[in-house]
Every structure is written in structure tokens, then in C-alpha cells.
Amino acid sequence: MAPSASNIIGGMMRIAEKTDAEIRALYAAEREVGINFFDHADIYGFNHPGGGLHYCERHFADALRLTPSEREQIILQTKTGIITDPPGYDHSYTHIITSVDESLRALRTDYLDILLLHRPDALVEPEEVARAFDDLHSSGKVRHFGVSNHTPRQIDLLRHTLAQPIVVNQVQLSLPHSSIIAQGLASNMLGHDDAITRDGGGVVDHARLNGIRLQAWSPLQAPAHGGTFLGSPSYPELNAELARLADEYTVAPEAIAVAWITRHPAGIQVVLGTTMPQHSAAAAAGSDIPLTRAEWYGLYRAAGHVLP
């Protein structure tokens, strides 16, 4: 039986530079705080010297050498669809099948718990995706399927053809980068940027209506690759509120930033991208903090969002 998924996910995008011992330390620290879910992608580590496709998957597996019983205790998720040479996207049957087989070899496992289509492919043929998903599921190579960075309508296009349900949509979400939440709250507020409908709108509501689990990537990052907002002089009000609540709950500020996401009733999972064990533990401490409505909306306002 598959383990119950933790609401914090260990993101493995940045482990290319780490030694085997450092990866083992990170994994042990995350397992110690209850994380049993680990996120990969075929593209992670591609630019590392001597890397290439599937490098971080391979590095993870080589460092840990998990036994079959240890493998059964965790959830492994990977992504496919980004093409590097020349740059583009490919959700064709052949690419999906080939990528999964290579991920299985790299991760030293017989199956993936979840496979995500990494970014939308404008040339997608939903029937090809459906055939790939059916074959991967029937062969036991992939147990569940999802997407990443997809709009509600793009998901509906796939769901119209798929026999397998879409169970995940992984999207960027943090306190300052929270348009998928702000759009609903600022609806019909003329002149406010948060009121602008992006990506078709309704990402969160669509997920809740269709039983799709949202996963938040870059949960501690400012918008537009601006680095972390923690301690940033660009976010003085937000950091003051994070510090105040961190003192109240006796945790680090990053735990409060994580709690703001996990408090949402959509059951959003948080993908941590850190490679520092102490940072993983500090952030994961927020996974079960029951922020009050006043605290949640206070953080929302401190991040620069408006309320009617």
C-alpha cells in the first residue's frame, strides 16, 4: 500500500552540486521531520558539468541506494516534457514513454508514484498523452498522473481524453507570488492588479472542484526570480509580520510562510527547494500550524495584496 503523502515535499532540483553524503544528510533530515514525498524532473541537473538529462534523478538514487522496502515508504514524483536542444516542449507518446523509462533507470526503481507533464505543450495531442498514460499505468510503471504549470482549460483539454485522472497541478505560489489566490479575492476591483484575470482564472477553485492537489513550488521566493522574500528589504511589512508570528508560534519565519500555504483548505502541498537540512526542518515545522483567519489575512495584506 502506498504511504500517505506528507504535505511538505522535498524538491530535488538543486542537488546537482551536492555530494552523496550531503544528499544523504538532506534526505535523512527531511524523513526525520515527516517528509516522505520527493520531487524530481528529467531536466533537473541538465546544465551541471557532466550532467545532462536525468542527472539529479540519478544522483539522488546513487547517493541513497534505497532498498525495496525503503522505496515503498516514500513517494517519488518526476516530470517530463521540456526539450533542451532545440528548446521547446514535447508531450508526444514517444517522448513521454522514453522519458519515463529513462527516469526509472536513473531513479533505480520499477515504478513512479506520480508523473507530471512539466509545462504545457502548445502542440499537444491529447490522444497521444492518453495512450501514453494508459500504457504506463497498465504496465505498472506509473501509478498516478498530473501536470505542472497548467491552466484550468489546458487541464480540461487533457481530461476530456484521458482515462487516468489528473491528480496534481504543480504551480508557483508564495506570499508575494499568489495571483492564483488574489484573483478571486480582488475580483471586480477596477484598477487593482490583483483583479486582473490570468491564465483563465480559477486555478484554485478548479483544482478543488476536480479533486486535483495543488503543489506550490518556490514557496519562499519573490515574483520574477527576485530571490527569497525572507529578510528582503523589499518586503519590510511582510517580514515584520512573519517575525511576529514566528515568535508567537516559536518557529522560524519560513515556517510561517509555509503555514500560510498549508492553511488553505485546498490542501496545497509545499515543495521545498532547499538543500540545507536545517532549512528543511525549519520550514517543515510550519506544515501543521493552524493560522487563524486574522493571521492568514494579515500576512496576505502584509505581502502587498489588497482586500475590498
C-alpha positions as a LaTeX table, in Angstrom:
\begin{tabular}{lrrr}
\hline
Residue & $x$ (\AA) & $y$ (\AA) & $z$ (\AA) \\
\hline
Met1 & 0.00 & 0.00 & 0.00 \\
Ala2 & 1.30 & 3.46 & $-0.90$ \\
Pro3 & 2.20 & 5.69 & 2.04 \\
Ser4 & 0.07 & 8.68 & 2.91 \\
Ala5 & 1.63 & 11.76 & 1.32 \\
Ser6 & 3.21 & 14.42 & 3.50 \\
Asn7 & 2.03 & 17.97 & 2.84 \\
Ile8 & 5.68 & 19.03 & 2.53 \\
Ile9 & 7.65 & 17.76 & $-0.46$ \\
Gly10 & 11.41 & 17.58 & $-0.78$ \\
Gly11 & 12.33 & 19.29 & $-4.04$ \\
Met12 & 15.45 & 17.81 & $-5.66$ \\
Met13 & 16.07 & 20.45 & $-8.34$ \\
Arg14 & 19.24 & 21.82 & $-6.72$ \\
Ile15 & 21.05 & 18.67 & $-5.59$ \\
Ala16 & 23.36 & 18.52 & $-8.63$ \\
Glu17 & 26.13 & 20.36 & $-6.76$ \\
Lys18 & 25.81 & 18.25 & $-3.62$ \\
Thr19 & 27.96 & 15.28 & $-2.65$ \\
Asp20 & 26.47 & 11.88 & $-1.92$ \\
Ala21 & 26.97 & 12.48 & 1.80 \\
Glu22 & 25.17 & 15.84 & 1.60 \\
Ile23 & 22.24 & 14.28 & $-0.23$ \\
Arg24 & 22.01 & 11.54 & 2.38 \\
Ala25 & 22.05 & 14.16 & 5.15 \\
Leu26 & 19.30 & 16.16 & 3.45 \\
Tyr27 & 17.17 & 13.08 & 2.88 \\
Ala28 & 17.63 & 11.90 & 6.48 \\
Ala29 & 16.71 & 15.33 & 7.87 \\
Glu30 & 13.58 & 15.52 & 5.73 \\
Arg31 & 12.49 & 12.00 & 6.64 \\
Glu32 & 13.08 & 12.87 & 10.31 \\
Val33 & 10.52 & 15.69 & 10.14 \\
Gly34 & 7.95 & 13.54 & 8.35 \\
Ile35 & 8.64 & 14.28 & 4.68 \\
Asn36 & 8.09 & 11.17 & 2.57 \\
Phe37 & 7.49 & 12.80 & $-0.81$ \\
Phe38 & 10.33 & 13.72 & $-3.19$ \\
Asp39 & 10.01 & 15.73 & $-6.39$ \\
His40 & 12.22 & 15.36 & $-9.46$ \\
Ala41 & 12.24 & 16.21 & $-13.17$ \\
Asp42 & 14.16 & 14.81 & $-16.10$ \\
Ile43 & 15.56 & 18.30 & $-16.73$ \\
Tyr44 & 16.98 & 18.84 & $-13.23$ \\
Gly45 & 20.77 & 18.93 & $-13.32$ \\
Phe46 & 20.92 & 19.23 & $-17.09$ \\
Asn47 & 23.35 & 22.15 & $-17.01$ \\
His48 & 25.62 & 20.63 & $-14.38$ \\
Pro49 & 29.09 & 19.83 & $-15.75$ \\
Gly50 & 28.96 & 16.20 & $-16.80$ \\
Gly51 & 25.25 & 16.17 & $-16.06$ \\
Gly52 & 22.63 & 16.01 & $-18.78$ \\
Leu53 & 19.06 & 14.79 & $-18.68$ \\
His54 & 18.04 & 12.80 & $-15.59$ \\
Tyr55 & 21.21 & 13.86 & $-13.75$ \\
Cys56 & 19.56 & 14.79 & $-10.43$ \\
Glu57 & 17.38 & 11.68 & $-10.52$ \\
Arg58 & 20.48 & 9.55 & $-10.97$ \\
His59 & 22.46 & 11.49 & $-8.35$ \\
Phe60 & 19.63 & 11.03 & $-5.82$ \\
Ala61 & 19.40 & 7.29 & $-6.42$ \\
Asp62 & 23.17 & 6.72 & $-6.46$ \\
Ala63 & 23.58 & 8.58 & $-3.16$ \\
Leu64 & 20.75 & 6.82 & $-1.31$ \\
Arg65 & 20.78 & 3.29 & $-2.73$ \\
Leu66 & 17.32 & 2.65 & $-1.28$ \\
Thr67 & 16.32 & $-0.92$ & $-0.54$ \\
Pro68 & 12.97 & $-2.13$ & $-1.96$ \\
Ser69 & 11.35 & $-1.76$ & 1.47 \\
Glu70 & 12.73 & 1.78 & 1.84 \\
Arg71 & 11.47 & 2.65 & $-1.63$ \\
Glu72 & 7.95 & 1.57 & $-0.66$ \\
Gln73 & 7.97 & 4.01 & 2.26 \\
Ile74 & 8.35 & 7.11 & 0.07 \\
Ile75 & 6.60 & 8.79 & $-2.85$ \\
Leu76 & 8.66 & 9.58 & $-5.94$ \\
Gln77 & 7.38 & 12.10 & $-8.44$ \\
Thr78 & 9.09 & 13.23 & $-11.61$ \\
Lys79 & 8.28 & 15.42 & $-14.58$ \\
Thr80 & 8.78 & 15.32 & $-18.32$ \\
Gly81 & 8.10 & 17.41 & $-21.40$ \\
Ile82 & 10.81 & 20.11 & $-21.54$ \\
Ile83 & 13.16 & 19.81 & $-24.52$ \\
Thr84 & 16.63 & 21.33 & $-24.40$ \\
Asp85 & 18.07 & 21.07 & $-27.91$ \\
Pro86 & 16.50 & 22.98 & $-29.52$ \\
Pro87 & 14.42 & 24.45 & $-26.67$ \\
Gly88 & 10.75 & 23.53 & $-26.70$ \\
Tyr89 & 8.19 & 21.11 & $-25.30$ \\
Asp90 & 7.14 & 17.59 & $-26.27$ \\
His91 & 4.11 & 15.71 & $-24.96$ \\
Ser92 & 4.15 & 13.12 & $-27.72$ \\
Tyr93 & 3.60 & 9.45 & $-26.95$ \\
Thr94 & 7.17 & 8.53 & $-27.83$ \\
His95 & 8.74 & 11.25 & $-25.74$ \\
Ile96 & 6.66 & 10.53 & $-22.64$ \\
Ile97 & 7.31 & 6.78 & $-22.78$ \\
Thr98 & 11.04 & 7.18 & $-23.45$ \\
Ser99 & 11.47 & 9.76 & $-20.70$ \\
Val100 & 9.71 & 7.60 & $-18.13$ \\
Asp101 & 11.87 & 4.59 & $-18.96$ \\
Glu102 & 14.98 & 6.73 & $-18.52$ \\
Ser103 & 13.68 & 8.16 & $-15.24$ \\
Leu104 & 13.02 & 4.67 & $-13.92$ \\
Arg105 & 16.59 & 3.65 & $-14.73$ \\
Ala106 & 18.02 & 6.83 & $-13.23$ \\
Leu107 & 15.99 & 6.54 & $-10.02$ \\
Arg108 & 16.70 & 2.80 & $-9.71$ \\
Thr109 & 13.03 & 1.96 & $-9.27$ \\
Asp110 & 10.40 & $-0.14$ & $-11.01$ \\
Tyr111 & 7.68 & 2.47 & $-10.78$ \\
Leu112 & 6.93 & 6.16 & $-10.35$ \\
Asp113 & 4.25 & 7.16 & $-7.90$ \\
Ile114 & 3.39 & 10.27 & $-9.93$ \\
Leu115 & 4.37 & 11.57 & $-13.36$ \\
Leu116 & 3.75 & 15.22 & $-14.25$ \\
Leu117 & 3.77 & 16.98 & $-17.61$ \\
His118 & 6.24 & 19.71 & $-16.70$ \\
Arg119 & 4.97 & 22.64 & $-18.78$ \\
Pro120 & 2.23 & 22.98 & $-21.38$ \\
Asp121 & 3.00 & 21.88 & $-24.93$ \\
Ala122 & 1.21 & 24.11 & $-27.46$ \\
Leu123 & 1.35 & 21.23 & $-29.95$ \\
Val124 & $-0.09$ & 18.66 & $-27.56$ \\
Glu125 & $-2.29$ & 15.92 & $-28.99$ \\
Pro126 & $-4.40$ & 14.80 & $-26.00$ \\
Glu127 & $-4.99$ & 11.39 & $-27.59$ \\
Glu128 & $-1.23$ & 10.73 & $-27.58$ \\
Val129 & $-0.97$ & 11.72 & $-23.92$ \\
Ala130 & $-3.91$ & 9.45 & $-23.11$ \\
Arg131 & $-2.31$ & 6.50 & $-24.91$ \\
Ala132 & 1.00 & 7.08 & $-23.11$ \\
Phe133 & $-0.67$ & 7.36 & $-19.71$ \\
Asp134 & $-2.75$ & 4.22 & $-20.34$ \\
Asp135 & 0.30 & 2.19 & $-21.34$ \\
Leu136 & 2.38 & 3.45 & $-18.42$ \\
His137 & $-0.40$ & 2.71 & $-15.95$ \\
Ser138 & $-1.27$ & $-0.74$ & $-17.30$ \\
Ser139 & 2.41 & $-1.74$ & $-17.28$ \\
Gly140 & 2.77 & $-0.64$ & $-13.65$ \\
Lys141 & 5.44 & 1.92 & $-14.48$ \\
Val142 & 3.41 & 4.92 & $-13.28$ \\
Arg143 & 0.67 & 4.85 & $-10.65$ \\
His144 & $-0.73$ & 8.40 & $-10.90$ \\
Phe145 & $-0.55$ & 11.33 & $-13.31$ \\
Gly146 & $-0.63$ & 15.11 & $-13.15$ \\
Val147 & 0.60 & 18.34 & $-14.67$ \\
Ser148 & 2.68 & 21.33 & $-13.73$ \\
Asn149 & 2.13 & 24.99 & $-14.61$ \\
His150 & $-1.10$ & 24.22 & $-16.48$ \\
Thr151 & $-4.20$ & 26.38 & $-16.69$ \\
Pro152 & $-7.68$ & 25.03 & $-15.91$ \\
Arg153 & $-8.59$ & 24.94 & $-19.60$ \\
Gln154 & $-5.39$ & 23.10 & $-20.52$ \\
Ile155 & $-6.20$ & 20.53 & $-17.86$ \\
Asp156 & $-9.77$ & 20.21 & $-19.12$ \\
Leu157 & $-8.48$ & 19.60 & $-22.64$ \\
Leu158 & $-6.41$ & 16.66 & $-21.37$ \\
Arg159 & $-9.15$ & 15.36 & $-19.07$ \\
His160 & $-11.58$ & 15.24 & $-21.99$ \\
Thr161 & $-9.50$ & 12.40 & $-23.48$ \\
Leu162 & $-7.65$ & 10.80 & $-20.55$ \\
Ala163 & $-8.87$ & 7.67 & $-18.82$ \\
Gln164 & $-6.43$ & 8.34 & $-16.00$ \\
Pro165 & $-7.37$ & 11.20 & $-13.63$ \\
Ile166 & $-5.19$ & 14.28 & $-13.25$ \\
Val167 & $-4.34$ & 14.27 & $-9.54$ \\
Val168 & $-1.78$ & 17.10 & $-9.30$ \\
Asn169 & $-1.12$ & 20.56 & $-10.72$ \\
Gln170 & 2.21 & 21.98 & $-9.54$ \\
Val171 & 2.22 & 25.80 & $-9.72$ \\
Gln172 & 4.30 & 28.66 & $-8.40$ \\
Leu173 & 2.89 & 30.04 & $-5.16$ \\
Ser174 & 4.28 & 32.12 & $-2.30$ \\
Leu175 & 3.01 & 35.00 & $-0.20$ \\
Pro176 & 4.16 & 37.69 & $-2.67$ \\
His177 & 3.56 & 35.46 & $-5.72$ \\
Ser178 & $-0.05$ & 34.49 & $-5.08$ \\
Ser179 & $-2.09$ & 35.69 & $-8.04$ \\
Ile180 & $-3.97$ & 32.37 & $-8.18$ \\
Ile181 & $-5.45$ & 33.29 & $-4.79$ \\
Ala182 & $-5.52$ & 37.07 & $-5.17$ \\
Gln183 & $-7.58$ & 36.98 & $-8.38$ \\
Gly184 & $-10.55$ & 35.56 & $-6.52$ \\
Leu185 & $-10.30$ & 37.96 & $-3.60$ \\
Ala186 & $-9.88$ & 41.06 & $-5.77$ \\
Ser187 & $-12.48$ & 40.13 & $-8.36$ \\
Asn188 & $-14.20$ & 43.14 & $-9.97$ \\
Met189 & $-11.93$ & 45.66 & $-8.20$ \\
Leu190 & $-11.27$ & 48.06 & $-11.06$ \\
Gly191 & $-7.74$ & 49.45 & $-11.14$ \\
His192 & $-6.14$ & 46.79 & $-8.93$ \\
Asp193 & $-3.52$ & 44.49 & $-10.45$ \\
Asp194 & $-4.76$ & 41.56 & $-8.36$ \\
Ala195 & $-8.15$ & 41.85 & $-10.11$ \\
Ile196 & $-6.63$ & 41.01 & $-13.50$ \\
Thr197 & $-7.64$ & 37.51 & $-14.56$ \\
Arg198 & $-4.59$ & 35.50 & $-15.60$ \\
Asp199 & $-4.30$ & 32.02 & $-17.08$ \\
Gly200 & $-8.06$ & 31.81 & $-17.45$ \\
Gly201 & $-8.56$ & 32.34 & $-13.72$ \\
Gly202 & $-9.88$ & 29.95 & $-11.13$ \\
Val203 & $-6.81$ & 27.72 & $-10.75$ \\
Val204 & $-7.52$ & 27.03 & $-7.06$ \\
Asp205 & $-11.27$ & 26.61 & $-7.42$ \\
His206 & $-10.85$ & 24.39 & $-10.48$ \\
Ala207 & $-8.48$ & 22.14 & $-8.55$ \\
Arg208 & $-10.89$ & 21.85 & $-5.61$ \\
Leu209 & $-13.85$ & 21.10 & $-7.86$ \\
Asn210 & $-11.99$ & 18.38 & $-9.74$ \\
Gly211 & $-10.07$ & 16.64 & $-6.94$ \\
Ile212 & $-6.71$ & 17.96 & $-8.12$ \\
Arg213 & $-4.00$ & 18.53 & $-5.50$ \\
Leu214 & $-2.10$ & 21.77 & $-5.94$ \\
Gln215 & 1.63 & 21.75 & $-5.20$ \\
Ala216 & 3.37 & 25.08 & $-4.54$ \\
Trp217 & 6.85 & 25.47 & $-5.98$ \\
Ser218 & 9.19 & 28.33 & $-4.92$ \\
Pro219 & 7.15 & 28.88 & $-1.72$ \\
Leu220 & 9.75 & 31.27 & $-0.28$ \\
Gln221 & 10.53 & 33.19 & $-3.46$ \\
Ala222 & 9.56 & 36.68 & $-4.55$ \\
Pro223 & 7.99 & 37.15 & $-8.00$ \\
Ala224 & 10.00 & 37.23 & $-11.22$ \\
His225 & 13.07 & 35.40 & $-9.87$ \\
Gly226 & 13.65 & 38.08 & $-7.25$ \\
Gly227 & 15.23 & 35.70 & $-4.75$ \\
Thr228 & 13.72 & 34.88 & $-1.40$ \\
Phe229 & 11.45 & 37.41 & 0.27 \\
Leu230 & 12.65 & 36.30 & 3.71 \\
Gly231 & 14.72 & 39.16 & 5.15 \\
Ser232 & 14.46 & 41.12 & 1.91 \\
Pro233 & 14.33 & 44.93 & 2.29 \\
Ser234 & 11.73 & 44.90 & $-0.49$ \\
Tyr235 & 9.21 & 43.30 & 1.88 \\
Pro236 & 9.55 & 45.07 & 5.25 \\
Glu237 & 5.90 & 44.73 & 6.32 \\
Leu238 & 5.74 & 41.07 & 5.37 \\
Asn239 & 8.96 & 40.22 & 7.19 \\
Ala240 & 7.79 & 42.10 & 10.28 \\
Glu241 & 4.55 & 40.11 & 10.34 \\
Leu242 & 6.39 & 36.84 & 9.71 \\
Ala243 & 8.75 & 37.62 & 12.61 \\
Arg244 & 5.85 & 38.49 & 14.92 \\
Leu245 & 4.02 & 35.24 & 14.20 \\
Ala246 & 7.25 & 33.23 & 14.33 \\
Asp247 & 7.79 & 34.47 & 17.88 \\
Glu248 & 4.20 & 33.66 & 18.78 \\
Tyr249 & 4.39 & 30.10 & 17.46 \\
Thr250 & 8.06 & 29.59 & 18.45 \\
Val251 & 9.19 & 28.69 & 14.94 \\
Ala252 & 11.34 & 30.27 & 12.22 \\
Pro253 & 9.79 & 32.82 & 9.82 \\
Glu254 & 9.96 & 30.32 & 6.95 \\
Ala255 & 7.67 & 28.03 & 8.92 \\
Ile256 & 5.03 & 30.77 & 8.99 \\
Ala257 & 5.42 & 31.32 & 5.24 \\
Val258 & 4.84 & 27.60 & 4.72 \\
Ala259 & 1.90 & 27.61 & 7.14 \\
Trp260 & 0.21 & 30.34 & 5.11 \\
Ile261 & 0.09 & 27.94 & 2.16 \\
Thr262 & $-0.79$ & 24.72 & 4.01 \\
Arg263 & $-3.55$ & 26.53 & 5.98 \\
His264 & $-5.56$ & 26.92 & 2.78 \\
Pro265 & $-8.49$ & 24.45 & 2.65 \\
Ala266 & $-7.46$ & 23.32 & $-0.83$ \\
Gly267 & $-4.85$ & 21.15 & 0.91 \\
Ile268 & $-1.95$ & 22.63 & $-1.02$ \\
Gln269 & 1.38 & 20.80 & $-0.70$ \\
Val270 & 4.61 & 22.79 & $-0.43$ \\
Val271 & 7.67 & 21.86 & $-2.49$ \\
Leu272 & 10.80 & 22.92 & $-0.61$ \\
Gly273 & 13.77 & 23.61 & $-2.86$ \\
Thr274 & 16.42 & 23.98 & $-0.18$ \\
Thr275 & 19.42 & 21.66 & 0.01 \\
Met276 & 20.24 & 22.64 & 3.59 \\
Pro277 & 18.92 & 20.14 & 6.16 \\
Gln278 & 18.40 & 22.81 & 8.82 \\
His279 & 16.33 & 24.91 & 6.44 \\
Ser280 & 14.15 & 21.95 & 5.53 \\
Ala281 & 13.46 & 21.24 & 9.18 \\
Ala282 & 12.73 & 24.90 & 9.93 \\
Ala283 & 10.29 & 25.28 & 7.03 \\
Ala284 & 8.59 & 21.93 & 7.60 \\
Ala285 & 7.76 & 22.99 & 11.16 \\
Gly286 & 5.04 & 25.17 & 9.70 \\
Ser287 & 3.18 & 22.36 & 7.95 \\
Asp288 & 0.59 & 21.90 & 10.67 \\
Ile289 & 0.39 & 25.38 & 12.21 \\
Pro290 & $-3.32$ & 26.33 & 12.26 \\
Leu291 & $-3.10$ & 30.02 & 11.41 \\
Thr292 & $-6.25$ & 31.91 & 12.32 \\
Arg293 & $-8.19$ & 33.78 & 9.66 \\
Ala294 & $-6.92$ & 37.07 & 11.11 \\
Glu295 & $-3.31$ & 35.84 & 10.91 \\
Trp296 & $-3.75$ & 34.45 & 7.39 \\
Tyr297 & $-5.31$ & 37.63 & 6.02 \\
Gly298 & $-2.81$ & 39.75 & 7.94 \\
Leu299 & 0.04 & 38.01 & 6.10 \\
Tyr300 & $-1.83$ & 38.42 & 2.82 \\
Arg301 & $-2.11$ & 42.18 & 3.34 \\
Ala302 & 1.49 & 42.46 & 4.54 \\
Ala303 & 2.60 & 40.85 & 1.27 \\
Gly304 & 1.11 & 43.82 & $-0.57$ \\
His305 & $-2.27$ & 42.46 & $-1.62$ \\
Val306 & $-5.49$ & 44.42 & $-1.27$ \\
Leu307 & $-8.85$ & 43.44 & 0.15 \\
Pro308 & $-12.16$ & 45.03 & $-0.84$ \\
\hline
\end{tabular}
